[in-house]
């Protein structure tokens, strides 16, 4: 079962997205700040990271730079999740090392299309 590291400091958003991804065949590990994201990437070596950009401790841009800067985690795909929807926000996320970008509120079907471009879920039924 592919593992997704979901980095989200809003408990309601994390719970909702985690449950929906689990139903779609993913194992989900949650981190609630940027430092936990970096540690979680090294500890769990997930197949993909969904990274909120506005986080406590260190923001998602810095967490992504650290993850992409470490040889053990550099190849893990990162999808930025952010309410910042400007073109410059996308460019900033890509410059930090994100592989893809998704705005909030999350459109689950669109996000799943982006996720499966990197990893294939186990098939389960809702």
Secondary structure, 3 states (H helix, E strand, C coil): CCEEEEECCCHHHHHHHHHHHHHCCCEEEEECCHHHHHHHHHHHCCCEEEEECCCCCCCHHHHHHHHHHCCCCCCCEEEEEECCCCHHHHHHHHHHCCCEEEECCCCHHHHHHHHHCCCCCCCCCC
